[in-house]
């Protein structure tokens, strides 16, 4: 649950940062997640091999440290941050979360009988999805309130005369529309994107909490590792 909550924060708000703050297109903001997904594949595959030599605990701790580091670095983003910098942070987050997909799947069924492994695996997937759902709900509220407070303070007493008629500057989705952005004066747009950037960074800061708690939970695990049972010669095992 904890790692899922931390991971979904980066997955959702990095594209919004790219599109709303840096002014990228929807396609580009989505493609920026590719390095993170590739990082996820790398450690998911590596974790599957390492659990035969190292304990589940050791593999998870080493990778979750990268997750904490990646999300912590995301809190340093600024409106003038480069795409390369964001890509590097995304790779770190991907490397940090990837091992949990393969390692936790094996750890969940480690101590249960074969007829209970399906239930254990499905429970794991449910809890991960539940963590993502709770995480995006809570962090969505945090980001929305932070953006509203920042922009309310910024435009308080200004009369908002320079803002296009009918534009609700408290709605972050309005900033993702290139047509709407063109209509906003550059000075006002700069203030709004700064508020959006600040609110997303605050959200990343809150995302550190479940990442650290996930690391603490991994430290509390036992020292079991995957034991591969050797089958008698000539025995065929069907799956």
TORKOL-4160 file (C-alpha; in steps of 0.2 Angstrom, whole numbers, padded with zeros to 4 digits, m for minus):
239
<pt num="1" X="0000" Y="0000" Z="0000"/>
<pt num="2" X="0014" Y="0012" Z="0005"/>
<pt num="3" X="0025" Y="0010" Z="m0010"/>
<pt num="4" X="0009" Y="0011" Z="m0022"/>
<pt num="5" X="0004" Y="0027" Z="m0014"/>
<pt num="6" X="0021" Y="0035" Z="m0017"/>
<pt num="7" X="0023" Y="0028" Z="m0034"/>
<pt num="8" X="0006" Y="0035" Z="m0040"/>
<pt num="9" X="0011" Y="0052" Z="m0035"/>
<pt num="10" X="0025" Y="0053" Z="m0046"/>
<pt num="11" X="0016" Y="0044" Z="m0060"/>
<pt num="12" X="0001" Y="0057" Z="m0060"/>
<pt num="13" X="0010" Y="0074" Z="m0056"/>
<pt num="14" X="0025" Y="0073" Z="m0067"/>
<pt num="15" X="0015" Y="0073" Z="m0083"/>
<pt num="16" X="0005" Y="0088" Z="m0075"/>
<pt num="17" X="0021" Y="0097" Z="m0071"/>
<pt num="18" X="0027" Y="0094" Z="m0089"/>
<pt num="19" X="0011" Y="0100" Z="m0097"/>
<pt num="20" X="0005" Y="0113" Z="m0085"/>
<pt num="21" X="0022" Y="0121" Z="m0079"/>
<pt num="22" X="0034" Y="0118" Z="m0094"/>
<pt num="23" X="0020" Y="0120" Z="m0107"/>
<pt num="24" X="0023" Y="0103" Z="m0115"/>
<pt num="25" X="0010" Y="0094" Z="m0125"/>
<pt num="26" X="m0001" Y="0080" Z="m0118"/>
<pt num="27" X="0009" Y="0067" Z="m0129"/>
<pt num="28" X="0026" Y="0074" Z="m0123"/>
<pt num="29" X="0020" Y="0074" Z="m0105"/>
<pt num="30" X="0015" Y="0056" Z="m0106"/>
<pt num="31" X="0031" Y="0050" Z="m0115"/>
<pt num="32" X="0041" Y="0057" Z="m0101"/>
<pt num="33" X="0035" Y="0043" Z="m0091"/>
<pt num="34" X="0044" Y="0030" Z="m0102"/>
<pt num="35" X="0061" Y="0031" Z="m0093"/>
<pt num="36" X="0052" Y="0028" Z="m0077"/>
<pt num="37" X="0044" Y="0013" Z="m0084"/>
<pt num="38" X="0060" Y="0006" Z="m0091"/>
<pt num="39" X="0068" Y="0008" Z="m0074"/>
<pt num="40" X="0054" Y="m0001" Z="m0067"/>
<pt num="41" X="0057" Y="m0016" Z="m0079"/>
<pt num="42" X="0076" Y="m0016" Z="m0075"/>
<pt num="43" X="0074" Y="m0018" Z="m0056"/>
<pt num="44" X="0059" Y="m0029" Z="m0057"/>
<pt num="45" X="0069" Y="m0041" Z="m0068"/>
<pt num="46" X="0085" Y="m0039" Z="m0057"/>
<pt num="47" X="0074" Y="m0042" Z="m0041"/>
<pt num="48" X="0068" Y="m0058" Z="m0048"/>
<pt num="49" X="0085" Y="m0065" Z="m0050"/>
<pt num="50" X="0092" Y="m0058" Z="m0034"/>
<pt num="51" X="0080" Y="m0065" Z="m0022"/>
<pt num="52" X="0088" Y="m0082" Z="m0026"/>
<pt num="53" X="0104" Y="m0076" Z="m0018"/>
<pt num="54" X="0098" Y="m0062" Z="m0006"/>
<pt num="55" X="0084" Y="m0060" Z="0005"/>
<pt num="56" X="0068" Y="m0051" Z="0000"/>
<pt num="57" X="0072" Y="m0039" Z="0014"/>
<pt num="58" X="0089" Y="m0034" Z="0007"/>
<pt num="59" X="0083" Y="m0032" Z="m0011"/>
<pt num="60" X="0068" Y="m0021" Z="m0006"/>
<pt num="61" X="0078" Y="m0010" Z="0006"/>
<pt num="62" X="0091" Y="m0007" Z="m0008"/>
<pt num="63" X="0078" Y="m0002" Z="m0021"/>
<pt num="64" X="0066" Y="0008" Z="m0009"/>
<pt num="65" X="0081" Y="0019" Z="m0004"/>
<pt num="66" X="0081" Y="0024" Z="m0023"/>
<pt num="67" X="0062" Y="0027" Z="m0022"/>
<pt num="68" X="0064" Y="0039" Z="m0007"/>
<pt num="69" X="0079" Y="0048" Z="m0016"/>
<pt num="70" X="0070" Y="0050" Z="m0032"/>
<pt num="71" X="0054" Y="0057" Z="m0024"/>
<pt num="72" X="0065" Y="0068" Z="m0013"/>
<pt num="73" X="0074" Y="0075" Z="m0028"/>
<pt num="74" X="0057" Y="0079" Z="m0036"/>
<pt num="75" X="0054" Y="0091" Z="m0022"/>
<pt num="76" X="0068" Y="0102" Z="m0030"/>
<pt num="77" X="0059" Y="0105" Z="m0046"/>
<pt num="78" X="0057" Y="0123" Z="m0052"/>
<pt num="79" X="0048" Y="0130" Z="m0067"/>
<pt num="80" X="0065" Y="0132" Z="m0076"/>
<pt num="81" X="0070" Y="0114" Z="m0073"/>
<pt num="82" X="0076" Y="0104" Z="m0088"/>
<pt num="83" X="0068" Y="0089" Z="m0096"/>
<pt num="84" X="0084" Y="0080" Z="m0094"/>
<pt num="85" X="0084" Y="0083" Z="m0075"/>
<pt num="86" X="0066" Y="0077" Z="m0073"/>
<pt num="87" X="0070" Y="0061" Z="m0084"/>
<pt num="88" X="0084" Y="0057" Z="m0072"/>
<pt num="89" X="0073" Y="0059" Z="m0057"/>
<pt num="90" X="0060" Y="0048" Z="m0066"/>
<pt num="91" X="0073" Y="0034" Z="m0069"/>
<pt num="92" X="0077" Y="0034" Z="m0050"/>
<pt num="93" X="0059" Y="0033" Z="m0045"/>
<pt num="94" X="0056" Y="0018" Z="m0058"/>
<pt num="95" X="0072" Y="0009" Z="m0051"/>
<pt num="96" X="0065" Y="0012" Z="m0034"/>
<pt num="97" X="0048" Y="0004" Z="m0036"/>
<pt num="98" X="0052" Y="m0009" Z="m0049"/>
<pt num="99" X="0058" Y="m0023" Z="m0037"/>
<pt num="100" X="0043" Y="m0022" Z="m0027"/>
<pt num="101" X="0032" Y="m0029" Z="m0041"/>
<pt num="102" X="0043" Y="m0045" Z="m0042"/>
<pt num="103" X="0050" Y="m0047" Z="m0025"/>
<pt num="104" X="0033" Y="m0044" Z="m0015"/>
<pt num="105" X="0024" Y="m0056" Z="m0026"/>
<pt num="106" X="0036" Y="m0070" Z="m0021"/>
<pt num="107" X="0037" Y="m0064" Z="m0003"/>
<pt num="108" X="0018" Y="m0064" Z="m0002"/>
<pt num="109" X="0017" Y="m0083" Z="m0006"/>
<pt num="110" X="0033" Y="m0088" Z="0002"/>
<pt num="111" X="0025" Y="m0095" Z="0018"/>
<pt num="112" X="0008" Y="m0101" Z="0012"/>
<pt num="113" X="0003" Y="m0118" Z="0005"/>
<pt num="114" X="0000" Y="m0120" Z="m0014"/>
<pt num="115" X="m0019" Y="m0119" Z="m0013"/>
<pt num="116" X="m0018" Y="m0102" Z="m0004"/>
<pt num="117" X="m0006" Y="m0094" Z="m0016"/>
<pt num="118" X="m0019" Y="m0087" Z="m0028"/>
<pt num="119" X="m0028" Y="m0079" Z="m0013"/>
<pt num="120" X="m0011" Y="m0071" Z="m0007"/>
<pt num="121" X="m0006" Y="m0065" Z="m0024"/>
<pt num="122" X="m0023" Y="m0057" Z="m0027"/>
<pt num="123" X="m0023" Y="m0049" Z="m0009"/>
<pt num="124" X="m0006" Y="m0041" Z="m0013"/>
<pt num="125" X="m0013" Y="m0034" Z="m0029"/>
<pt num="126" X="m0028" Y="m0027" Z="m0021"/>
<pt num="127" X="m0018" Y="m0019" Z="m0007"/>
<pt num="128" X="m0006" Y="m0011" Z="m0020"/>
<pt num="129" X="m0021" Y="m0004" Z="m0029"/>
<pt num="130" X="m0029" Y="0002" Z="m0013"/>
<pt num="131" X="m0014" Y="0011" Z="m0009"/>
<pt num="132" X="m0013" Y="0020" Z="m0026"/>
<pt num="133" X="m0032" Y="0025" Z="m0024"/>
<pt num="134" X="m0030" Y="0031" Z="m0006"/>
<pt num="135" X="m0013" Y="0040" Z="m0011"/>
<pt num="136" X="m0020" Y="0049" Z="m0026"/>
<pt num="137" X="m0035" Y="0054" Z="m0017"/>
<pt num="138" X="m0026" Y="0062" Z="m0002"/>
<pt num="139" X="m0012" Y="0070" Z="m0013"/>
<pt num="140" X="m0025" Y="0076" Z="m0025"/>
<pt num="141" X="m0033" Y="0086" Z="m0010"/>
<pt num="142" X="m0016" Y="0092" Z="m0005"/>
<pt num="143" X="m0011" Y="0098" Z="m0022"/>
<pt num="144" X="m0028" Y="0107" Z="m0025"/>
<pt num="145" X="m0028" Y="0116" Z="m0008"/>
<pt num="146" X="m0010" Y="0121" Z="m0010"/>
<pt num="147" X="m0013" Y="0128" Z="m0028"/>
<pt num="148" X="m0029" Y="0137" Z="m0022"/>
<pt num="149" X="m0021" Y="0145" Z="m0007"/>
<pt num="150" X="m0006" Y="0151" Z="m0018"/>
<pt num="151" X="m0016" Y="0158" Z="m0032"/>
<pt num="152" X="m0028" Y="0166" Z="m0020"/>
<pt num="153" X="m0014" Y="0175" Z="m0011"/>
<pt num="154" X="m0006" Y="0180" Z="m0027"/>
<pt num="155" X="m0021" Y="0188" Z="m0035"/>
<pt num="156" X="m0029" Y="0195" Z="m0019"/>
<pt num="157" X="m0033" Y="0213" Z="m0021"/>
<pt num="158" X="m0028" Y="0213" Z="m0040"/>
<pt num="159" X="m0046" Y="0212" Z="m0046"/>
<pt num="160" X="m0039" Y="0199" Z="m0058"/>
<pt num="161" X="m0043" Y="0211" Z="m0073"/>
<pt num="162" X="m0029" Y="0204" Z="m0083"/>
<pt num="163" X="m0036" Y="0186" Z="m0082"/>
<pt num="164" X="m0047" Y="0181" Z="m0097"/>
<pt num="165" X="m0066" Y="0182" Z="m0094"/>
<pt num="166" X="m0073" Y="0165" Z="m0088"/>
<pt num="167" X="m0056" Y="0157" Z="m0083"/>
<pt num="168" X="m0055" Y="0150" Z="m0066"/>
<pt num="169" X="m0037" Y="0151" Z="m0062"/>
<pt num="170" X="m0040" Y="0139" Z="m0047"/>
<pt num="171" X="m0043" Y="0125" Z="m0059"/>
<pt num="172" X="m0026" Y="0117" Z="m0064"/>
<pt num="173" X="m0034" Y="0108" Z="m0079"/>
<pt num="174" X="m0037" Y="0125" Z="m0087"/>
<pt num="175" X="m0018" Y="0127" Z="m0088"/>
<pt num="176" X="m0016" Y="0111" Z="m0098"/>
<pt num="177" X="m0025" Y="0118" Z="m0113"/>
<pt num="178" X="m0013" Y="0126" Z="m0125"/>
<pt num="179" X="m0028" Y="0137" Z="m0132"/>
<pt num="180" X="m0031" Y="0144" Z="m0115"/>
<pt num="181" X="m0013" Y="0147" Z="m0111"/>
<pt num="182" X="m0011" Y="0158" Z="m0126"/>
<pt num="183" X="m0026" Y="0169" Z="m0120"/>
<pt num="184" X="m0017" Y="0172" Z="m0103"/>
<pt num="185" X="m0005" Y="0187" Z="m0102"/>
<pt num="186" X="0013" Y="0181" Z="m0100"/>
<pt num="187" X="0015" Y="0189" Z="m0083"/>
<pt num="188" X="m0001" Y="0182" Z="m0076"/>
<pt num="189" X="0003" Y="0165" Z="m0084"/>
<pt num="190" X="0020" Y="0165" Z="m0076"/>
<pt num="191" X="0012" Y="0168" Z="m0059"/>
<pt num="192" X="m0001" Y="0154" Z="m0061"/>
<pt num="193" X="0012" Y="0141" Z="m0067"/>
<pt num="194" X="0023" Y="0146" Z="m0052"/>
<pt num="195" X="0009" Y="0142" Z="m0041"/>
<pt num="196" X="0005" Y="0126" Z="m0050"/>
<pt num="197" X="0024" Y="0121" Z="m0049"/>
<pt num="198" X="0024" Y="0125" Z="m0030"/>
<pt num="199" X="0008" Y="0115" Z="m0027"/>
<pt num="200" X="0015" Y="0100" Z="m0036"/>
<pt num="201" X="0032" Y="0101" Z="m0026"/>
<pt num="202" X="0022" Y="0102" Z="m0010"/>
<pt num="203" X="0013" Y="0086" Z="m0016"/>
<pt num="204" X="0030" Y="0077" Z="m0019"/>
<pt num="205" X="0035" Y="0082" Z="m0002"/>
<pt num="206" X="0020" Y="0073" Z="0006"/>
<pt num="207" X="0024" Y="0058" Z="m0005"/>
<pt num="208" X="0040" Y="0056" Z="0004"/>
<pt num="209" X="0031" Y="0050" Z="0019"/>
<pt num="210" X="0023" Y="0034" Z="0012"/>
<pt num="211" X="0040" Y="0031" Z="0003"/>
<pt num="212" X="0049" Y="0032" Z="0020"/>
<pt num="213" X="0036" Y="0021" Z="0028"/>
<pt num="214" X="0038" Y="0008" Z="0015"/>
<pt num="215" X="0056" Y="0008" Z="0018"/>
<pt num="216" X="0053" Y="0006" Z="0036"/>
<pt num="217" X="0041" Y="m0009" Z="0033"/>
<pt num="218" X="0054" Y="m0017" Z="0022"/>
<pt num="219" X="0067" Y="m0016" Z="0036"/>
<pt num="220" X="0054" Y="m0025" Z="0047"/>
<pt num="221" X="0054" Y="m0040" Z="0036"/>
<pt num="222" X="0062" Y="m0056" Z="0040"/>
<pt num="223" X="0078" Y="m0063" Z="0031"/>
<pt num="224" X="0069" Y="m0076" Z="0020"/>
<pt num="225" X="0074" Y="m0078" Z="0002"/>
<pt num="226" X="0067" Y="m0088" Z="m0012"/>
<pt num="227" X="0071" Y="m0106" Z="m0011"/>
<pt num="228" X="0071" Y="m0115" Z="m0028"/>
<pt num="229" X="0066" Y="m0134" Z="m0025"/>
<pt num="230" X="0076" Y="m0146" Z="m0036"/>
<pt num="231" X="0064" Y="m0158" Z="m0045"/>
<pt num="232" X="0069" Y="m0176" Z="m0048"/>
<pt num="233" X="0076" Y="m0180" Z="m0065"/>
<pt num="234" X="0063" Y="m0184" Z="m0078"/>
<pt num="235" X="0049" Y="m0176" Z="m0068"/>
<pt num="236" X="0039" Y="m0163" Z="m0078"/>
<pt num="237" X="0029" Y="m0150" Z="m0068"/>
<pt num="238" X="0015" Y="m0142" Z="m0076"/>
<pt num="239" X="0009" Y="m0124" Z="m0072"/>
